[in-house]
Amino acid sequence: MPLAQIEILTLAFPGNRFNGQILPELAKLVEDGTITIIDGLFVGVDPNGDIGYTEFDELGVGEEAAALSELVDRFDELISAEDVLEIAAGLEPNSSAAVLVFEHTWQLPLRDAIVGSGGVLLDSVRIPGRVVDDVLAAVAELDN
């Protein structure tokens, strides 16, 4: 069966301050069947500007690493070396990013119903909340 829509989130942590606080929320989404994490990695830029990365399935020991690895359903290796370089280019020295690739599994029943009724997905657009907030603020400013 084909996958539902896939999304890639890149979460930056200036100063390498990843502390695992996002893990309980990710766990809820996975346990509820809202998403299935299918790939992920950490990208880091050290103080000298050198780039390194670690796939989630290659994380070392530790409570946070183990908790994150347990959330990943499979590793499809969807993130390329070019992707890592592009992500790292957006990071300041001494910072890191977590890249999460997940399937919107909540969409599967809807997708099946659409296909079953002879429909096809014509388009799908996701707009980051920050962009929506900026646009609404600009519209409000024009109205004043």
trRosetta pair geometry for C-beta under 8 A, 3 or more apart (Angstrom, degrees):
i j d omega theta_ij theta_ji phi_ij phi_ji
3 6 6.3 26 129 -53 137 99
3 38 8.0 -14 -131 -57 141 164
3 103 5.2 -108 -170 -124 108 129
4 103 5.2 109 57 177 90 95
4 104 4.8 -112 124 73 125 73
4 105 5.8 166 22 -97 141 33
4 106 7.7 153 163 52 170 44
4 107 4.1 136 -157 70 131 110
4 108 5.1 -93 -61 -65 122 71
4 111 5.9 -156 -112 -20 85 148
5 103 7.3 143 81 -154 38 61
5 104 4.8 5 65 28 89 120
5 107 5.9 37 17 37 94 166
5 124 6.2 -104 -101 114 148 166
6 38 7.3 -65 -127 42 110 136
6 78 7.6 -123 177 -169 150 167
6 101 6.4 2 -176 -176 109 90
6 102 7.1 167 -151 89 64 31
6 103 5.6 -37 -97 -96 70 63
6 104 7.6 -148 -82 -1 21 80
7 101 7.6 174 87 -149 42 48
7 102 5.9 -17 60 64 85 79
7 104 6.5 66 -8 -45 110 99
7 126 6.9 38 -115 -8 120 172
8 78 7.9 -142 -86 115 118 123
8 79 7.8 134 -133 -87 130 98
8 99 6.6 -5 -172 -173 97 93
8 100 7.1 163 -153 83 49 50
8 101 5.2 -14 -102 -101 81 74
9 99 7.3 168 86 -152 51 46
9 100 4.7 -3 56 56 98 101
9 102 7.5 -2 6 15 104 106
10 87 5.8 -154 -137 -128 141 113
10 90 8.0 71 133 73 146 142
10 97 5.4 8 -176 175 90 131
10 98 7.6 168 -152 83 45 45
10 99 5.2 -11 -104 -104 76 79
11 22 7.3 20 161 -51 172 170
11 97 6.1 155 77 -159 44 74
11 98 4.8 -9 58 56 104 91
11 99 7.8 -172 22 -77 70 33
11 100 7.2 28 -3 -2 110 106
12 90 7.4 -107 -82 119 132 104
12 91 6.3 -180 -131 -105 111 88
12 95 6.4 14 -174 161 97 124
12 96 7.5 158 -155 93 55 38
12 97 4.8 -34 -98 -97 57 95
13 16 6.1 58 114 -134 108 21
13 17 5.0 -151 179 55 100 65
13 18 4.5 -61 -98 -54 174 78
13 95 6.3 173 88 -167 54 80
13 96 5.0 -13 61 69 104 83
13 97 6.6 173 14 -89 77 38
13 98 7.2 52 -17 -11 116 90
14 17 6.8 3 78 12 53 110
14 92 6.3 27 -127 45 93 122
14 95 4.7 -37 -123 -114 44 123
15 94 6.1 7 -115 135 42 100
15 95 6.2 6 -12 -96 28 77
16 44 6.7 35 -102 -134 108 114
16 94 6.3 -88 -13 174 103 65
16 95 6.1 -155 -47 -126 61 29
16 96 4.9 66 -110 -3 71 112
18 42 7.5 -87 -7 -126 167 125
18 64 7.8 141 134 161 101 152
18 96 6.2 -64 -19 82 118 127
18 98 6.5 109 -111 -40 138 115
19 64 7.8 -136 169 -97 31 150
20 23 4.9 -18 -174 -6 77 125
20 63 7.6 15 -118 105 166 94
20 64 3.9 -114 -86 -117 128 118
20 67 7.0 73 -152 63 118 139
20 68 7.9 -117 -122 -48 88 105
21 24 7.5 -43 -175 20 44 98
22 25 5.7 -65 -165 46 56 110
22 26 5.8 56 142 -24 84 107
22 98 7.9 -166 60 58 148 156
23 26 5.6 -56 -143 39 33 111
23 27 6.1 38 157 -24 67 105
23 64 6.6 -146 -47 -143 149 78
23 67 5.0 42 -169 127 145 130
23 68 6.2 -94 -110 -73 111 75
23 71 7.4 -152 -151 -34 81 144
24 27 5.5 -52 -147 34 32 116
24 28 6.6 37 153 -22 64 100
25 28 5.7 -46 -151 29 35 113
25 29 6.7 33 152 -16 64 103
26 29 5.8 -57 -153 37 34 111
26 30 6.3 30 153 -16 68 108
26 37 7.2 28 -176 -52 115 135
26 68 7.9 28 86 -120 153 71
26 71 5.6 28 131 -156 115 161
26 100 7.7 -136 -121 -123 129 152
27 30 5.8 -58 -146 40 31 109
27 31 5.9 27 158 -17 68 111
27 67 7.5 -57 -66 179 123 101
27 71 6.0 -106 -90 -97 65 117
28 31 5.9 -58 -139 41 26 107
28 32 6.0 19 163 -13 64 113
28 34 8.0 17 123 19 70 129
29 32 6.1 -59 -141 42 24 106
29 34 4.4 -82 -159 65 74 121
29 35 4.7 12 149 27 114 105
30 33 7.9 37 173 -67 30 25
30 34 7.6 -72 -59 49 20 80
30 35 6.2 -55 -82 77 58 79
30 36 6.9 91 -131 -109 81 42
30 37 6.4 -41 -92 -5 119 98
30 71 5.2 -163 -30 -154 164 89
30 73 7.8 -174 -147 -49 114 97
33 36 8.0 -4 -147 -57 51 87
33 105 5.5 -104 177 107 70 125
33 106 6.8 120 121 -78 78 67
34 104 7.7 -42 163 -152 62 61
34 105 6.7 114 130 60 14 89
34 106 4.9 0 -140 -47 55 117
35 102 4.3 19 -180 164 120 135
35 103 6.5 147 -161 72 66 49
35 104 6.2 -38 -105 -107 76 41
35 105 6.0 143 -130 15 18 92
35 106 7.4 -30 -57 -12 52 94
36 73 4.7 -8 -175 -10 100 149
36 102 6.2 160 76 -160 39 82
36 103 4.5 -8 56 53 97 104
36 105 4.8 79 -16 -41 100 127
37 40 6.1 -19 -179 -24 115 126
37 71 5.4 47 27 131 143 92
37 72 4.7 -83 104 -109 112 59
37 73 6.0 149 66 2 60 83
37 100 6.1 -67 -130 -162 107 97
37 101 7.1 102 -162 76 65 54
37 102 4.8 -45 -99 -97 53 97
38 72 7.3 124 -111 -160 10 83
38 73 6.0 -31 -91 58 60 104
38 74 5.7 -4 -142 66 72 82
38 75 7.5 146 168 -109 53 22
38 76 5.0 9 157 0 105 120
38 78 7.0 50 111 -4 105 133
38 101 5.4 -71 70 109 82 97
38 102 6.3 141 10 -116 80 37
38 103 5.6 63 -24 -21 126 99
39 55 7.9 -59 -165 -150 80 99
39 56 7.5 163 -177 21 40 118
39 72 7.4 77 -90 -148 16 120
39 74 8.0 -28 -61 100 68 63
39 75 5.7 92 -107 -147 73 57
39 76 5.0 -86 -54 47 116 81
39 77 6.5 -172 -121 -49 132 15
39 78 4.6 -179 23 28 163 98
39 79 5.9 177 142 -9 129 97
39 101 3.9 6 61 50 93 128
40 55 7.4 117 89 -163 49 60
40 56 4.3 43 81 -30 95 132
40 68 7.7 -115 98 171 142 111
40 72 6.3 -132 25 -95 112 124
40 79 7.7 75 -119 -14 17 141
40 98 6.8 8 -175 178 113 86
40 99 5.8 177 -148 92 64 64
40 100 4.8 -2 -105 -110 119 50
40 101 6.0 -158 -65 18 65 75
41 53 5.3 37 155 176 128 109
41 54 6.2 174 -160 87 87 39
41 55 4.7 -51 -98 -106 103 44
41 56 6.0 -119 -84 -27 44 71
41 79 5.8 -134 13 73 122 154
41 84 7.4 -41 96 -97 144 104
41 98 7.7 -176 96 -151 33 52
41 99 5.3 2 55 51 73 107
42 53 6.4 174 89 -151 52 64
42 54 5.1 2 52 53 98 89
42 56 7.6 110 -17 -76 81 64
42 59 7.8 81 3 -92 121 102
42 96 5.9 2 -177 179 99 122
42 97 7.2 162 -155 83 55 44
42 98 5.6 -28 -100 -100 73 65
42 99 7.6 -177 -86 15 23 77
43 51 7.1 -17 -171 -164 93 95
43 52 7.6 162 -157 88 49 44
43 53 4.6 -19 -103 -100 65 102
43 84 5.6 174 -107 -150 123 80
43 87 4.9 116 39 106 169 126
43 88 5.4 -126 168 -70 126 83
43 91 7.0 -171 114 -21 108 151
43 96 6.4 164 86 -159 50 69
43 97 4.9 -5 56 56 99 93
43 99 6.5 49 -10 -19 107 113
44 51 7.3 153 85 -153 50 49
44 52 5.1 -14 62 64 97 88
44 53 7.0 168 18 -85 69 48
44 91 7.8 -138 -152 140 28 163
44 95 7.4 -169 -146 102 64 35
44 96 4.1 -23 -100 -103 80 98
44 97 7.8 -174 -75 21 44 60
45 49 6.2 -14 -176 -142 104 37
45 50 7.1 156 -155 74 58 35
45 51 5.7 -23 -100 -96 74 66
45 88 5.5 131 -67 -158 107 91
45 91 4.6 163 4 104 130 121
45 92 7.0 -177 78 99 135 29
45 93 5.4 -107 129 -116 109 42
45 94 7.0 -54 97 -6 79 22
45 95 5.9 8 51 55 99 69
45 96 7.3 -174 19 -82 62 51
46 49 7.1 -47 69 23 68 17
46 50 4.8 -3 37 55 112 90
46 52 7.1 46 -31 4 101 111
46 93 6.9 -14 105 -161 34 84
46 94 6.6 25 -174 -80 33 55
47 93 5.2 72 -143 160 32 114
47 94 4.6 31 -82 -62 70 103
48 93 7.0 163 40 -144 13 127
49 93 5.2 -57 -73 -94 63 110
51 84 7.1 126 161 147 129 101
51 85 7.0 69 148 -108 173 60
51 88 4.3 17 -122 -149 127 160
53 84 5.0 -87 -31 -140 157 130
53 88 7.8 -103 -57 -61 108 117
54 58 5.3 -134 -171 87 84 106
54 59 6.1 100 140 -87 126 62
55 58 4.6 77 60 10 86 107
55 59 7.8 -116 96 -35 50 70
55 75 6.7 62 171 -149 127 136
55 77 7.9 -27 -121 -101 141 75
56 59 5.9 -18 -162 -23 41 113
56 68 5.9 -121 -149 135 109 109
56 69 5.8 167 159 -97 89 65
56 72 5.3 135 111 -45 141 152
56 75 7.2 -165 63 -100 96 111
57 69 6.4 107 -108 -134 45 101
57 72 6.8 -113 -65 87 85 153
57 75 4.8 -53 -24 -61 140 151
59 62 7.6 -92 155 45 107 103
59 65 3.8 -168 146 -157 127 110
59 66 7.9 -148 102 -55 123 38
59 68 6.6 70 -1 74 168 118
59 69 5.7 -141 45 -57 121 113
60 65 5.8 -49 70 -163 53 177
61 65 6.5 152 167 69 10 135
61 66 7.1 15 -152 -51 54 104
62 65 4.3 77 63 14 95 110
62 66 6.6 -170 81 -10 44 88
63 66 6.0 -60 -147 38 24 108
63 67 6.3 23 157 -18 63 110
64 67 5.7 -55 -145 37 31 111
64 68 6.3 28 157 -17 65 107
65 68 5.9 -57 -148 38 28 108
65 69 6.2 28 156 -18 64 109
66 69 5.8 -56 -144 38 30 111
66 70 6.4 33 156 -23 64 107
67 70 5.9 -56 -152 32 29 113
67 71 7.1 30 152 -23 60 104
68 71 5.9 -56 -158 26 36 113
68 72 7.3 33 151 -24 65 101
69 72 6.1 -55 -158 23 39 111
72 75 6.5 35 154 -68 133 79
76 101 7.3 -106 52 105 110 140
78 101 5.1 149 65 -157 131 170
79 83 4.8 -119 -165 82 74 146
79 84 6.8 89 153 -54 106 82
79 99 5.9 100 -106 116 152 144
79 101 6.5 -152 -45 -37 100 131
80 83 4.7 111 53 0 70 99
80 84 7.3 -125 103 -3 46 84
81 84 5.5 -47 -153 30 38 115
81 85 6.7 37 150 -17 65 102
82 85 5.7 -53 -151 36 35 111
82 86 6.4 35 151 -19 66 106
83 86 5.7 -57 -149 37 32 112
83 87 6.2 31 154 -18 67 106
83 99 7.6 109 143 -153 119 165
84 87 5.8 -56 -148 37 29 110
84 88 6.1 28 155 -18 65 110
85 88 5.7 -55 -142 39 30 112
85 89 6.4 40 154 -30 63 102
86 89 5.7 -48 -152 24 30 116
86 90 7.4 21 152 -12 58 103
87 90 6.2 -66 -166 35 35 106
87 91 7.0 30 144 -23 67 109
87 97 5.6 -134 170 70 116 148
87 99 6.3 -66 -108 -69 162 128
88 91 5.5 -59 -152 29 42 115
88 97 8.0 -146 -83 23 49 121
90 97 7.9 42 82 -49 103 152
91 95 4.7 -157 -173 85 102 110
91 96 7.1 37 -146 -98 148 14
91 97 6.0 -127 -78 -24 126 111
92 95 4.8 70 63 1 78 134
104 107 4.5 49 114 -4 105 117
105 108 5.6 -12 -167 -17 59 116
106 110 7.9 26 134 4 66 115
107 110 5.3 -70 -160 51 57 111
107 111 5.3 61 144 -30 88 106
108 111 5.6 -54 -141 35 28 113
108 112 6.3 28 160 -18 64 105
109 112 5.7 -54 -147 37 32 111
109 113 6.4 32 154 -19 65 105
110 113 5.6 -55 -149 37 32 111
110 114 6.3 34 153 -21 66 104
111 114 5.7 -54 -149 34 31 111
111 115 6.3 26 155 -13 66 107
111 121 7.5 -30 -123 -45 87 123
112 115 5.8 -55 -145 41 31 108
112 116 5.9 34 154 -22 65 111
113 116 5.5 -54 -141 39 29 114
113 117 6.3 20 160 -13 63 109
114 117 6.1 -66 -150 41 26 102
114 119 4.2 -84 -172 78 79 116
114 120 7.3 133 150 -84 111 13
114 121 6.7 60 134 -56 157 77
115 118 7.9 57 180 -62 31 13
115 119 7.0 -91 -71 63 24 69
115 120 7.7 58 -99 -92 64 54
121 124 6.2 -10 178 -38 122 108
127 131 5.3 -113 177 79 90 125
127 132 5.6 103 122 -56 117 95
128 131 4.7 93 66 3 84 103
128 132 7.3 -153 98 -4 45 85
129 132 5.5 -54 -149 37 38 113
129 133 6.2 40 153 -21 69 104
130 133 5.7 -52 -149 35 31 114
130 134 6.4 32 153 -19 64 105
131 134 5.7 -53 -149 36 32 112
131 135 6.4 30 154 -17 65 106
132 135 5.9 -57 -148 38 30 109
132 136 6.2 26 156 -15 66 109
133 136 5.9 -58 -145 40 28 108
133 137 6.2 29 156 -20 64 108
134 137 5.8 -56 -147 37 29 111
134 138 6.4 29 154 -19 64 106
135 138 5.7 -55 -149 36 31 111
135 139 6.4 31 153 -19 65 105
136 139 5.6 -51 -145 36 33 112
136 140 6.3 35 154 -20 65 105
137 140 5.7 -53 -147 37 31 112
137 141 6.4 36 152 -23 63 105
138 141 5.5 -51 -149 33 32 115
138 142 6.6 34 151 -19 63 103
139 142 5.7 -53 -152 34 33 112
139 143 6.5 33 150 -20 65 106
140 143 5.6 -55 -150 35 34 113
140 144 6.8 34 152 -24 64 104
141 144 5.9 -55 -154 28 33 111
